[in-house]
Amino acid sequence: MTDTQPDIESLRTRFQLIESKRESLIRLLEQPNLGTLRIDVNQALEEIDELIEEFKRTFPDG
């Protein structure tokens, strides 16, 4: 199973990038002129949070 190990590491690297984007969404929510886009940003945050939970359940040692 060592041939799948680089794939898992690649996933972890990509996942870290996704996690870093979460902070950008939080900063965006702090903008007072967001208007109705606030709904979309909130939805994106919820989906990223779900993805984080699922990833950590699937790869608990990461």
mmCIF file as gemmi writes it, N, C-alpha and C atoms, coordinates in Angstrom:
data_model
loop_
_atom_site.group_PDB
_atom_site.id
_atom_site.type_symbol
_atom_site.label_atom_id
_atom_site.label_alt_id
_atom_site.label_comp_id
_atom_site.label_asym_id
_atom_site.label_entity_id
_atom_site.label_seq_id
_atom_site.pdbx_PDB_ins_code
_atom_site.Cartn_x
_atom_site.Cartn_y
_atom_site.Cartn_z
_atom_site.occupancy
_atom_site.B_iso_or_equiv
_atom_site.pdbx_formal_charge
_atom_site.auth_seq_id
_atom_site.auth_asym_id
_atom_site.pdbx_PDB_model_num
ATOM 1 N N . MET Axp A 1 ? 0.802 -1.206 0 1 0 ? 1 A 1
ATOM 2 C CA . MET Axp A 1 ? 0 0 0 1 0 ? 1 A 1
ATOM 3 C C . MET Axp A 1 ? 0.842 1.265 0 1 0 ? 1 A 1
ATOM 4 N N . THR Axp A 2 ? 2.133 1.135 -0.142 1 0 ? 2 A 1
ATOM 5 C CA . THR Axp A 2 ? 2.972 2.324 -0.133 1 0 ? 2 A 1
ATOM 6 C C . THR Axp A 2 ? 2.767 3.189 -1.362 1 0 ? 2 A 1
ATOM 7 N N . ASP Axp A 3 ? 2.258 2.599 -2.444 1 0 ? 3 A 1
ATOM 8 C CA . ASP Axp A 3 ? 2.042 3.4 -3.645 1 0 ? 3 A 1
ATOM 9 C C . ASP Axp A 3 ? 0.893 4.391 -3.49 1 0 ? 3 A 1
ATOM 10 N N . THR Axp A 4 ? 0.02 4.196 -2.512 1 0 ? 4 A 1
ATOM 11 C CA . THR Axp A 4 ? -1.063 5.153 -2.274 1 0 ? 4 A 1
ATOM 12 C C . THR Axp A 4 ? -0.645 6.253 -1.305 1 0 ? 4 A 1
ATOM 13 N N . GLN Axp A 5 ? 0.454 6.073 -0.617 1 0 ? 5 A 1
ATOM 14 C CA . GLN Axp A 5 ? 0.897 7.057 0.367 1 0 ? 5 A 1
ATOM 15 C C . GLN Axp A 5 ? 1.112 8.446 -0.233 1 0 ? 5 A 1
ATOM 16 N N . PRO Axp A 6 ? 1.772 8.587 -1.378 1 0 ? 6 A 1
ATOM 17 C CA . PRO Axp A 6 ? 1.906 9.937 -1.949 1 0 ? 6 A 1
ATOM 18 C C . PRO Axp A 6 ? 0.556 10.582 -2.261 1 0 ? 6 A 1
ATOM 19 N N . ASP Axp A 7 ? -0.419 9.782 -2.641 1 0 ? 7 A 1
ATOM 20 C CA . ASP Axp A 7 ? -1.743 10.334 -2.911 1 0 ? 7 A 1
ATOM 21 C C . ASP Axp A 7 ? -2.355 10.923 -1.646 1 0 ? 7 A 1
ATOM 22 N N . ILE Axp A 8 ? -2.178 10.234 -0.528 1 0 ? 8 A 1
ATOM 23 C CA . ILE Axp A 8 ? -2.71 10.722 0.742 1 0 ? 8 A 1
ATOM 24 C C . ILE Axp A 8 ? -2.002 12.012 1.139 1 0 ? 8 A 1
ATOM 25 N N . GLU Axp A 9 ? -0.69 12.051 0.957 1 0 ? 9 A 1
ATOM 26 C CA . GLU Axp A 9 ? 0.052 13.27 1.286 1 0 ? 9 A 1
ATOM 27 C C . GLU Axp A 9 ? -0.354 14.428 0.382 1 0 ? 9 A 1
ATOM 28 N N . SER Axp A 10 ? -0.617 14.127 -0.866 1 0 ? 10 A 1
ATOM 29 C CA . SER Axp A 10 ? -1.087 15.157 -1.793 1 0 ? 10 A 1
ATOM 30 C C . SER Axp A 10 ? -2.441 15.694 -1.341 1 0 ? 10 A 1
ATOM 31 N N . LEU Axp A 11 ? -3.309 14.794 -0.903 1 0 ? 11 A 1
ATOM 32 C CA . LEU Axp A 11 ? -4.616 15.218 -0.39 1 0 ? 11 A 1
ATOM 33 C C . LEU Axp A 11 ? -4.46 16.101 0.839 1 0 ? 11 A 1
ATOM 34 N N . ARG Axp A 12 ? -3.559 15.725 1.717 1 0 ? 12 A 1
ATOM 35 C CA . ARG Axp A 12 ? -3.337 16.52 2.927 1 0 ? 12 A 1
ATOM 36 C C . ARG Axp A 12 ? -2.863 17.933 2.569 1 0 ? 12 A 1
ATOM 37 N N . THR Axp A 13 ? -1.97 18.025 1.595 1 0 ? 13 A 1
ATOM 38 C CA . THR Axp A 13 ? -1.462 19.326 1.169 1 0 ? 13 A 1
ATOM 39 C C . THR Axp A 13 ? -2.585 20.177 0.587 1 0 ? 13 A 1
ATOM 40 N N . ARG Axp A 14 ? -3.389 19.577 -0.25 1 0 ? 14 A 1
ATOM 41 C CA . ARG Axp A 14 ? -4.516 20.31 -0.841 1 0 ? 14 A 1
ATOM 42 C C . ARG Axp A 14 ? -5.523 20.718 0.223 1 0 ? 14 A 1
ATOM 43 N N . PHE Axp A 15 ? -5.721 19.833 1.181 1 0 ? 15 A 1
ATOM 44 C CA . PHE Axp A 15 ? -6.667 20.115 2.247 1 0 ? 15 A 1
ATOM 45 C C . PHE Axp A 15 ? -6.193 21.294 3.094 1 0 ? 15 A 1
ATOM 46 N N . GLN Axp A 16 ? -4.894 21.37 3.347 1 0 ? 16 A 1
ATOM 47 C CA . GLN Axp A 16 ? -4.357 22.501 4.109 1 0 ? 16 A 1
ATOM 48 C C . GLN Axp A 16 ? -4.621 23.815 3.385 1 0 ? 16 A 1
ATOM 49 N N . LEU Axp A 17 ? -4.556 23.793 2.077 1 0 ? 17 A 1
ATOM 50 C CA . LEU Axp A 17 ? -4.865 24.992 1.291 1 0 ? 17 A 1
ATOM 51 C C . LEU Axp A 17 ? -6.335 25.384 1.467 1 0 ? 17 A 1
ATOM 52 N N . ILE Axp A 18 ? -7.213 24.392 1.438 1 0 ? 18 A 1
ATOM 53 C CA . ILE Axp A 18 ? -8.643 24.657 1.634 1 0 ? 18 A 1
ATOM 54 C C . ILE Axp A 18 ? -8.883 25.237 3.025 1 0 ? 18 A 1
ATOM 55 N N . GLU Axp A 19 ? -8.224 24.657 4.032 1 0 ? 19 A 1
ATOM 56 C CA . GLU Axp A 19 ? -8.371 25.17 5.398 1 0 ? 19 A 1
ATOM 57 C C . GLU Axp A 19 ? -7.924 26.628 5.495 1 0 ? 19 A 1
ATOM 58 N N . SER Axp A 20 ? -6.866 26.975 4.782 1 0 ? 20 A 1
ATOM 59 C CA . SER Axp A 20 ? -6.375 28.357 4.837 1 0 ? 20 A 1
ATOM 60 C C . SER Axp A 20 ? -7.374 29.324 4.198 1 0 ? 20 A 1
ATOM 61 N N . LYS Axp A 21 ? -8.137 28.863 3.232 1 0 ? 21 A 1
ATOM 62 C CA . LYS Axp A 21 ? -9.138 29.717 2.579 1 0 ? 21 A 1
ATOM 63 C C . LYS Axp A 21 ? -10.294 30.034 3.517 1 0 ? 21 A 1
ATOM 64 N N . ARG Axp A 22 ? -10.503 29.199 4.512 1 0 ? 22 A 1
ATOM 65 C CA . ARG Axp A 22 ? -11.571 29.427 5.479 1 0 ? 22 A 1
ATOM 66 C C . ARG Axp A 22 ? -11.371 30.775 6.18 1 0 ? 22 A 1
ATOM 67 N N . GLU Axp A 23 ? -10.126 31.07 6.52 1 0 ? 23 A 1
ATOM 68 C CA . GLU Axp A 23 ? -9.822 32.343 7.18 1 0 ? 23 A 1
ATOM 69 C C . GLU Axp A 23 ? -10.174 33.533 6.286 1 0 ? 23 A 1
ATOM 70 N N . SER Axp A 24 ? -9.982 33.378 4.998 1 0 ? 24 A 1
ATOM 71 C CA . SER Axp A 24 ? -10.343 34.452 4.062 1 0 ? 24 A 1
ATOM 72 C C . SER Axp A 24 ? -11.843 34.701 4.081 1 0 ? 24 A 1
ATOM 73 N N . LEU Axp A 25 ? -12.615 33.635 4.162 1 0 ? 25 A 1
ATOM 74 C CA . LEU Axp A 25 ? -14.072 33.786 4.22 1 0 ? 25 A 1
ATOM 75 C C . LEU Axp A 25 ? -14.506 34.468 5.512 1 0 ? 25 A 1
ATOM 76 N N . ILE Axp A 26 ? -13.842 34.143 6.605 1 0 ? 26 A 1
ATOM 77 C CA . ILE Axp A 26 ? -14.175 34.781 7.878 1 0 ? 26 A 1
ATOM 78 C C . ILE Axp A 26 ? -13.884 36.279 7.805 1 0 ? 26 A 1
ATOM 79 N N . ARG Axp A 27 ? -12.751 36.638 7.212 1 0 ? 27 A 1
ATOM 80 C CA . ARG Axp A 27 ? -12.428 38.064 7.052 1 0 ? 27 A 1
ATOM 81 C C . ARG Axp A 27 ? -13.445 38.751 6.148 1 0 ? 27 A 1
ATOM 82 N N . LEU Axp A 28 ? -13.894 38.05 5.128 1 0 ? 28 A 1
ATOM 83 C CA . LEU Axp A 28 ? -14.891 38.606 4.222 1 0 ? 28 A 1
ATOM 84 C C . LEU Axp A 28 ? -16.198 38.882 4.956 1 0 ? 28 A 1
ATOM 85 N N . LEU Axp A 29 ? -16.577 38.004 5.873 1 0 ? 29 A 1
ATOM 86 C CA . LEU Axp A 29 ? -17.807 38.21 6.645 1 0 ? 29 A 1
ATOM 87 C C . LEU Axp A 29 ? -17.751 39.481 7.486 1 0 ? 29 A 1
ATOM 88 N N . GLU Axp A 30 ? -16.558 39.92 7.826 1 0 ? 30 A 1
ATOM 89 C CA . GLU Axp A 30 ? -16.405 41.12 8.65 1 0 ? 30 A 1
ATOM 90 C C . GLU Axp A 30 ? -16.642 42.405 7.861 1 0 ? 30 A 1
ATOM 91 N N . GLN Axp A 31 ? -16.75 42.302 6.549 1 0 ? 31 A 1
ATOM 92 C CA . GLN Axp A 31 ? -16.963 43.483 5.709 1 0 ? 31 A 1
ATOM 93 C C . GLN Axp A 31 ? -18.411 43.967 5.846 1 0 ? 31 A 1
ATOM 94 N N . PRO Axp A 32 ? -18.601 45.248 6.134 1 0 ? 32 A 1
ATOM 95 C CA . PRO Axp A 32 ? -19.959 45.756 6.354 1 0 ? 32 A 1
ATOM 96 C C . PRO Axp A 32 ? -20.797 45.861 5.077 1 0 ? 32 A 1
ATOM 97 N N . ASN Axp A 33 ? -20.167 45.931 3.925 1 0 ? 33 A 1
ATOM 98 C CA . ASN Axp A 33 ? -20.907 46.151 2.677 1 0 ? 33 A 1
ATOM 99 C C . ASN Axp A 33 ? -21.117 44.861 1.88 1 0 ? 33 A 1
ATOM 100 N N . LEU Axp A 34 ? -21.175 43.746 2.542 1 0 ? 34 A 1
ATOM 101 C CA . LEU Axp A 34 ? -21.281 42.454 1.865 1 0 ? 34 A 1
ATOM 102 C C . LEU Axp A 34 ? -22.671 42.221 1.274 1 0 ? 34 A 1
ATOM 103 N N . GLY Axp A 35 ? -23.676 42.777 1.901 1 0 ? 35 A 1
ATOM 104 C CA . GLY Axp A 35 ? -25.043 42.643 1.381 1 0 ? 35 A 1
ATOM 105 C C . GLY Axp A 35 ? -25.517 41.203 1.358 1 0 ? 35 A 1
ATOM 106 N N . THR Axp A 36 ? -26.2 40.843 0.268 1 0 ? 36 A 1
ATOM 107 C CA . THR Axp A 36 ? -26.774 39.495 0.18 1 0 ? 36 A 1
ATOM 108 C C . THR Axp A 36 ? -25.713 38.418 -0.045 1 0 ? 36 A 1
ATOM 109 N N . LEU Axp A 37 ? -24.497 38.825 -0.396 1 0 ? 37 A 1
ATOM 110 C CA . LEU Axp A 37 ? -23.416 37.837 -0.537 1 0 ? 37 A 1
ATOM 111 C C . LEU Axp A 37 ? -23.08 37.172 0.793 1 0 ? 37 A 1
ATOM 112 N N . ARG Axp A 38 ? -23.483 37.819 1.88 1 0 ? 38 A 1
ATOM 113 C CA . ARG Axp A 38 ? -23.247 37.256 3.214 1 0 ? 38 A 1
ATOM 114 C C . ARG Axp A 38 ? -23.839 35.848 3.318 1 0 ? 38 A 1
ATOM 115 N N . ILE Axp A 39 ? -24.984 35.632 2.709 1 0 ? 39 A 1
ATOM 116 C CA . ILE Axp A 39 ? -25.627 34.309 2.726 1 0 ? 39 A 1
ATOM 117 C C . ILE Axp A 39 ? -24.722 33.279 2.057 1 0 ? 39 A 1
ATOM 118 N N . ASP Axp A 40 ? -24.163 33.635 0.907 1 0 ? 40 A 1
ATOM 119 C CA . ASP Axp A 40 ? -23.287 32.714 0.18 1 0 ? 40 A 1
ATOM 120 C C . ASP Axp A 40 ? -21.999 32.438 0.946 1 0 ? 40 A 1
ATOM 121 N N . VAL Axp A 41 ? -21.455 33.466 1.572 1 0 ? 41 A 1
ATOM 122 C CA . VAL Axp A 41 ? -20.225 33.289 2.341 1 0 ? 41 A 1
ATOM 123 C C . VAL Axp A 41 ? -20.486 32.386 3.542 1 0 ? 41 A 1
ATOM 124 N N . ASN Axp A 42 ? -21.612 32.596 4.208 1 0 ? 42 A 1
ATOM 125 C CA . ASN Axp A 42 ? -21.977 31.724 5.328 1 0 ? 42 A 1
ATOM 126 C C . ASN Axp A 42 ? -22.126 30.278 4.872 1 0 ? 42 A 1
ATOM 127 N N . GLN Axp A 43 ? -22.763 30.079 3.732 1 0 ? 43 A 1
ATOM 128 C CA . GLN Axp A 43 ? -22.942 28.732 3.189 1 0 ? 43 A 1
ATOM 129 C C . GLN Axp A 43 ? -21.589 28.093 2.877 1 0 ? 43 A 1
ATOM 130 N N . ALA Axp A 44 ? -20.695 28.868 2.291 1 0 ? 44 A 1
ATOM 131 C CA . ALA Axp A 44 ? -19.359 28.354 1.974 1 0 ? 44 A 1
ATOM 132 C C . ALA Axp A 44 ? -18.618 27.955 3.247 1 0 ? 44 A 1
ATOM 133 N N . LEU Axp A 45 ? -18.747 28.76 4.29 1 0 ? 45 A 1
ATOM 134 C CA . LEU Axp A 45 ? -18.112 28.426 5.566 1 0 ? 45 A 1
ATOM 135 C C . LEU Axp A 45 ? -18.67 27.132 6.146 1 0 ? 45 A 1
ATOM 136 N N . GLU Axp A 46 ? -19.983 26.979 6.085 1 0 ? 46 A 1
ATOM 137 C CA . GLU Axp A 46 ? -20.602 25.752 6.586 1 0 ? 46 A 1
ATOM 138 C C . GLU Axp A 46 ? -20.092 24.535 5.825 1 0 ? 46 A 1
ATOM 139 N N . GLU Axp A 47 ? -19.984 24.663 4.513 1 0 ? 47 A 1
ATOM 140 C CA . GLU Axp A 47 ? -19.529 23.54 3.703 1 0 ? 47 A 1
ATOM 141 C C . GLU Axp A 47 ? -18.056 23.221 3.959 1 0 ? 47 A 1
ATOM 142 N N . ILE Axp A 48 ? -17.241 24.25 4.139 1 0 ? 48 A 1
ATOM 143 C CA . ILE Axp A 48 ? -15.834 24.007 4.458 1 0 ? 48 A 1
ATOM 144 C C . ILE Axp A 48 ? -15.719 23.335 5.824 1 0 ? 48 A 1
ATOM 145 N N . ASP Axp A 49 ? -16.514 23.779 6.794 1 0 ? 49 A 1
ATOM 146 C CA . ASP Axp A 49 ? -16.484 23.157 8.117 1 0 ? 49 A 1
ATOM 147 C C . ASP Axp A 49 ? -16.874 21.684 8.042 1 0 ? 49 A 1
ATOM 148 N N . GLU Axp A 50 ? -17.882 21.372 7.241 1 0 ? 50 A 1
ATOM 149 C CA . GLU Axp A 50 ? -18.279 19.974 7.06 1 0 ? 50 A 1
ATOM 150 C C . GLU Axp A 50 ? -17.157 19.179 6.399 1 0 ? 50 A 1
ATOM 151 N N . LEU Axp A 51 ? -16.52 19.769 5.407 1 0 ? 51 A 1
ATOM 152 C CA . LEU Axp A 51 ? -15.411 19.109 4.725 1 0 ? 51 A 1
ATOM 153 C C . LEU Axp A 51 ? -14.263 18.843 5.697 1 0 ? 51 A 1
ATOM 154 N N . ILE Axp A 52 ? -13.965 19.811 6.554 1 0 ? 52 A 1
ATOM 155 C CA . ILE Axp A 52 ? -12.905 19.64 7.547 1 0 ? 52 A 1
ATOM 156 C C . ILE Axp A 52 ? -13.233 18.47 8.468 1 0 ? 52 A 1
ATOM 157 N N . GLU Axp A 53 ? -14.464 18.416 8.951 1 0 ? 53 A 1
ATOM 158 C CA . GLU Axp A 53 ? -14.877 17.324 9.833 1 0 ? 53 A 1
ATOM 159 C C . GLU Axp A 53 ? -14.758 15.972 9.14 1 0 ? 53 A 1
ATOM 160 N N . GLU Axp A 54 ? -15.245 15.887 7.913 1 0 ? 54 A 1
ATOM 161 C CA . GLU Axp A 54 ? -15.192 14.628 7.171 1 0 ? 54 A 1
ATOM 162 C C . GLU Axp A 54 ? -13.754 14.205 6.899 1 0 ? 54 A 1
ATOM 163 N N . PHE Axp A 55 ? -12.912 15.151 6.539 1 0 ? 55 A 1
ATOM 164 C CA . PHE Axp A 55 ? -11.514 14.832 6.256 1 0 ? 55 A 1
ATOM 165 C C . PHE Axp A 55 ? -10.831 14.304 7.506 1 0 ? 55 A 1
ATOM 166 N N . LYS Axp A 56 ? -11.071 14.946 8.636 1 0 ? 56 A 1
ATOM 167 C CA . LYS Axp A 56 ? -10.439 14.515 9.887 1 0 ? 56 A 1
ATOM 168 C C . LYS Axp A 56 ? -10.962 13.163 10.347 1 0 ? 56 A 1
ATOM 169 N N . ARG Axp A 57 ? -12.207 12.858 10.037 1 0 ? 57 A 1
ATOM 170 C CA . ARG Axp A 57 ? -12.732 11.521 10.36 1 0 ? 57 A 1
ATOM 171 C C . ARG Axp A 57 ? -12.106 10.467 9.457 1 0 ? 57 A 1
ATOM 172 N N . THR Axp A 58 ? -11.911 10.819 8.193 1 0 ? 58 A 1
ATOM 173 C CA . THR Axp A 58 ? -11.364 9.874 7.227 1 0 ? 58 A 1
ATOM 174 C C . THR Axp A 58 ? -9.868 9.666 7.436 1 0 ? 58 A 1
ATOM 175 N N . PHE Axp A 59 ? -9.153 10.74 7.741 1 0 ? 59 A 1
ATOM 176 C CA . PHE Axp A 59 ? -7.704 10.684 7.945 1 0 ? 59 A 1
ATOM 177 C C . PHE Axp A 59 ? -7.377 11.233 9.337 1 0 ? 59 A 1
ATOM 178 N N . PRO Axp A 60 ? -7.695 10.479 10.391 1 0 ? 60 A 1
ATOM 179 C CA . PRO Axp A 60 ? -7.554 11.003 11.752 1 0 ? 60 A 1
ATOM 180 C C . PRO Axp A 60 ? -6.111 11.272 12.184 1 0 ? 60 A 1
ATOM 181 N N . ASP Axp A 61 ? -5.147 10.663 11.536 1 0 ? 61 A 1
ATOM 182 C CA . ASP Axp A 61 ? -3.759 10.849 11.966 1 0 ? 61 A 1
ATOM 183 C C . ASP Axp A 61 ? -3.085 12.02 11.282 1 0 ? 61 A 1
ATOM 184 N N . GLY Axp A 62 ? -3.842 12.87 10.624 1 0 ? 62 A 1
ATOM 185 C CA . GLY Axp A 62 ? -3.265 14.005 9.908 1 0 ? 62 A 1
ATOM 186 C C . GLY Axp A 62 ? -3.452 15.227 10.651 1 0 ? 62 A 1
